[in-house]
């Protein structure tokens, strides 16, 4: 039986891979049993009755007949599963707890179906083929759930990774790290940290998992012949996500739009949200059993491709874009807790919608062996925008934007003065000036030795 303090910390941590809130017992008790079956097929978990979706304690009473109905429904799970059910008193209100173990005899079946945990939700596998395929693909053992004997989370964890998780998951400062780790089911029954814990919170997990990195490559042209930039990012998985996004932002082109006196709006050549979805998807769903490949982000003149080892699970392939299933439920659950995953199976539709809203081609998906999503790059012409909105006449990169911002406040500077102001070499600055001149955004006025650069009419960036 779990004590009151632990249950309170579970509520403070919110719903997730191993915690589910219910305001009351649903009219169809089988709905509870489906959740219980899903927990048993995963790493176990807690069903808390008397708590709403926002973590507010409402309290509830479970009369004998309801408790009997729940136990009777649980008894229909095959093979037999024992769950503890008890009441705890929190804030003078009663919360009922159903404590579900991680089943030793997976898969567990209820009403002829297997239910599995996916992030903070449960899903039903509807056919024998789906059931067989899922457990064959995952070898019945999730890579992120394997004991990781070399990792001690109390001495080997990256403090920034823990801090980032607490911040993004909006956890109470009063909840101790130890309690959070236990709530997140980061340990096996024997108290050993799992692989997922090491990859998500370890200082340098790539020392033991050299394939668990993200490689970002910029190519010249449209083929893989000439490499311009090649970076490999290791560290905790969330840090890899941040570094990959920063790398993309440094390479993609961006324009800025101003309306009225408000802040400027960034207009990226490809919406950043699609890369957030694609990278989190890759980190969560890649096949970590496959040690001969890494997650890759490859940028060409005409496209950007995000790839990860492991094609689609057969269940997902049959209903691609509408059904989700992860090979790494612990890792996926941690990203869910950080609010980087909105809803199960919603990532693909969100990427498609974002590209549509930006008037860009739909993303293309290749799903055999290695899962790849491709985003087409498309040169945008901003010259026809309504000039009263003060929008850039063409796409500029971050450094060119710095030159534009400088000339708006200090028109007439020469190349050396501009170089000094933006902290770049004269040669590099001349390259920016040449590019902006070709885009018809700046002009040189005056004598060669005494003249300077000015913004052209219509280029008014704030």
N, C-alpha and C positions, 0 to 999 in steps of 0.2 A: 504494500500500500504506500502510495506516494504522499508525503506530508503536505500540509497546507501551504507552506512557503514555496515549495516546488511548483505546486499548481498555480499559485499567484504569479510566479515568474513565467510559467508557460503562457498564461493569459497576457502578461505584459509583452511577451515576445510576439504575440499575434499568431494567426493561423499559418500553417506551412506544411511541409512534407510530412511531418509527424504529429500535427495538432489540428484538430477540427472543432469548431464551435457550433453548438446548436442552442437556440433559445429554449426549445422544448422538444419533447419526443414527437416526431412527426406522426401524423395520423396513420401512415403506413410504416409500421415498425421495420419492415424489410429495408427501408432506405438507410436506417442506422446500420443494419447488418451488412449492407453492401459496402459501407465505409469501413466497417470492422474487417471485412474480408480483404479489402484493398490494403489496409494497414498490415495485416498478417502476411500478405504477399510481398510486402516491402520490408521495412525495418522496424515494424511495430509503430505504435503511436497512442495518442490519447484523444478520446472523444469527450469533450466537456459540454455537458448539458446544463443550460442556465446562463449561457454567455452569448451575447449577440455578435454579429459579424465585425463590429468595431471594437470588440474586446470589453464591452460594458457588461458588468455582472448584473444579470436580471434576477437570477435565482429561480429555482423550480422545485416542485415536490414530485417525487416518484412513488406513487402508491404501489402496494404489493402486486396488484394485477398488472401494472405496467412493467414492473421489474420482471415479473414472470413471463410476460410477453416477449420482452427483450431476450431473456435467457433462452426461451423456447426457440426464438428465431435464430439465435447464435448456434443453437444445437443442430441446426440444419446445414451448417457449414461442414464440408467434408474435405479432408479428414477432420476429426474432432479437434476443436480449438477451445482452450480454456482462457477466459478473460475475467479479470477482477472488476467488480463494479461496487463503488462505494461513494459515500457523500462526504464532502468537506465544507466547512463553514468559512466563508470569506466575506468580510464587510457585513456581517450579520445576515448573510444570505446563503442559501444552500446551493452548491454546485455539485452535480453528480458526475462522477468520473468513470468512464469505461477504459480500462487500462489494457491495451491490446499488445501481446508479445509479437516479436518477429517470428513467424511460424518456422518450425524446423522441418516440416514436411510439405514444402511448396511443390506445386501450386495448390491453393485452397479454392474450393469451388462452392458457390452458393447459387441455388436455383439453376444449376446447369451451366453457369457462367463463371469466368474468372474476372475479378475486379482488381485493378492495379492502381497504385498511387502515382500521379503525375503532377509534380509540383505541389500546389495546395489543393489539388482536385483528385477525384477518383474517376476512373474510366472503366468501362465494361468491354471485355473482349468477347465478341459475339459469336464467333464460330470456332469449331475445333481446330481449323486450319490456323486461325489467328493465335489461338492459345499455344499450339504446338510450335509455330514459327517464332513467337515471342520468346519462349523459354529456350528454344534451340539457339536463337541468335545471341541471347544473353548468357548462354551456357549456365543458366540458372544462378549465376553468381555475377553481380554487377561489379565492374572493375573498381568503382569508387567505394565499394563496401568491403573490399578485401583488407584484412588486417595489415597495418603498416608498422612493423615492429621497430623500425629505425627512427620513427618520428615521435617525439614527445612534445605535445602541443604546449605544455607549460614551460618548456625551456627552448624549444626550437621554432616557435611561432614568430612570424613577422608582426611586430607591434602595430605597424601602420595598417596591415591587412585587417587586424582585429578592430582597430579604430574605425577604419572605413566601413567595415561590416556593421558595427554598432550604429554608426551615423546613418547609413543608408537604410538600415532596417528599422530605424527609429526606436531603438531599444532604450529602456530606462537606465540612466547612469547608475542607479542604485543596485542593478542586477550584476552580480559578480560574473567574471569571465567563466569561471568553473561551472556555474549554473547554466550559463548560455550554452557552453559546449555540450553539457549533458542534455539540455533541452533539444539541441539540434541533432541528437543521436550520432555524435561524431565518433563514438567508441563502440567496439564490439561488446558482446556479453561478458567477455573476459577483461574488459577495460583497456583494450589496445586501440589506439587511434586508427581510423580507416584511411585508405588511400585518398579518398575525397577530401578529408581534413588536411592531409599533407599538401595536396595540390592547391587547396583554396587558402590555407593559412601558413604554409611553410615559407621559410626565408628564401631558399633556393631549391624548390622541388625538382628542378631540371637536373640537379646533380644525380638524383636517383631515377628520375623519369625524363631522360634526355629528349624524348619525343614529345613531351608535354610543353611545347613552346609554340609561339606564333611568329612566322616568318613573313616579312613584308618586302616585296621586290618591285622596283620601278624599272620598266623596260623602255628602251627607245624604239619607237615604231609600234608595229602591231604583232611582232613575233618575239620569241624568247632568245634572240640572238645577242643583243647588246643590253647589258645591265647597267643602269645609271646609279641605282641605290639599292642596297640589300641590307636589311636590318633583321635580327632575330631577337625577339623579346621573351624573356623567361620570367621567373618570379611567380607570385601568387596569381591565380587566374584572373581576378578582378583587375590586378595591375596590368596584366597582359592586354586586357580589354581597353584600359585607359591609354596605354602606350600605342596600341594599334590605331585607336581613334585619333590620337595626336599625330601619328605619322600620316594618316590619310588626310587630315586637315591641312598638313603642311604641303601636300602634293596637289590636292584638288584646287580648282579655281573658284573664286567667290566674288560676287558683286555685292554692292550695298545700295539699299533703297531708303530714301528719306521721305517721310510724309509729315508735313507740318513741323511742329517743334518736337516731335517725339524722337525716341532713339532710332538709330539706323537699323534697318532690317538686313540681315545677311541672306543672300540668295546664292546657295551653293549650286554648282553645276549638276551635282547629284545630291538629293536630300540626305543629310547626315543620318536621319532616322533609319534609313534602309541598311546602313552599315552597322548601326547599333544592333539591329535585329539579327543581321547575318553573323556578326562576330559572337554575340551571346549564344546564338544557335549552334555555332561551330564549337565553342568551348563546352557547351552543355551536352551536346549529342554525339560528339566525335567518338570513334572507336579507340579507346585508350589501350585495348589489347593489341592493336596494330602499332608496332613499335618502329616500323620502317618509314613512317610518313608523319608530317606535322601539319598543323593548320597553316594555310598560306593565303596571303592577300597579294594579288598580282595586279599591277596597274600598267595598262598599255595606253597608247595614244587614243584608242577608240573604245576602251572598255575597262572595267575593273572586275576581277573575279575573286570570290572568297570561297575557299575549298577546305574541306575537312575529311580525314580518313573515315571510311564507313559509309556505305550507301544507305538507302532507306530501309528500315525494318519492313518486312512484308506487310504487316498490318497497316503501316502508314502509307506504303506505296499504293495500296488499293483505294485509299481515300485521301490522296495527297492534298495538303492545304486545308483539310478539315479535321483530320485526326492527327494527334501528336503522341509520340512514345519516345522516351529517352533511354539511352543505354546507361545513363549516369544520374539516377534519380536524386542522389544526395547532392551532387553539384548543382543540378537543375533547381532543386529545392532551395539551395542557398542563394542562387541568383534571384529566385522568386521572392525570397525574404527581403532582398535588397531593392525590390520593386523594379527590377530590370526586365521582368517578364510580366506582362499584364494579364493575359488569359491563355490557358492552354490552347494550342492549335491556332492562335491568332497571329503569329509572327509572319507567316507567308501572306495572308490577306493584307496585313498592314504594309508590308513591303510593296505589294502590288498597288495598293491605293495611293501610297506616297509617290510612286513613280507616275501614276496616272495624273495626280494633282499637279505635278511638275511638268506635265505635257512631255514626258519622256517615255521611251519604249518600255514595255513590261519587262520585268526581270526574267531571265531565262534560267531554267533549272536543269542540271544534269545529275542523275541520281544513281548511276551504276558504279559500285565499288567506292568511288570518291564522290561525295556530295559537293556540287559546285553551284553557286548562284552567280550569274553574270549580269552586270549593270552596264548598259551602253552609255558611253560618253557622247555628248552632243554639244557642239559649239553653239552658244546662244548669242543672238544679236540683240543687244539692249538699246540700240540706237533709235528704235522706233517707240520706245516707252514714252509716256506722257512726261514731257520735260518739267511740268509744274510739280511733279513728284520728286524731282531732283534725283534721278537715278543715273548710275554710271553708264556711259555709252558703250562699254564693252566689259568683258570679264577681266579682272585684274587679280594678281596674286597678292599675298600679304605684304611683300616688300614694295611692290608698285603702289599699293594702297597707302603705305607710309609716305611715299614721295608725294602723292596727291594731297594727303592731309597736311603735309608740311607746306606745299606751295599755296594751299588755300590761306594759310595764316602768314606765310612769308613769301609772297610772290617775288620773282626776279632773282632768286639765288642762283649762283653758278654751280657747276657740277661738284667742285671741291667742297663748297659750303653745304650742299645737299648731302654729300658723303659723310661729312663730319656730323651733321644733325641726325642721320639715321644709323650712324655707327657701322658703315660699310666702307669697303675700299673704293678708291676712285674708279678702278676698272669695273668692279661689280655695279657700282652706281650708274656708270655709263651704259651698262647693259639694260638696266631698268629704264633709263631715260630713252634709249633707243626704242624699246618695246612700247613705251607709252606714246612716243612720237608716231610710231607706225599705227597705233590705235587711234590716232588723231585726237588725243586727249590733252597733250601739252604742246607748246611751241617755244622756240628760242627767239628772243627779241634783243636787238642791239648788236654792237660790234662783238666780234669773236672773243676779245680779251676783256671787255667790260660788260657784256650783256648777260642775260640770265633767262631762266625758264619760267613760263607762266602757264596756268591752266587755260585751256580753250573755253570759249563761251559754251555754256550748257553743262560743263562738268563742275558740279557744285556738291561736293561731299562734305557731310558734317560729321 
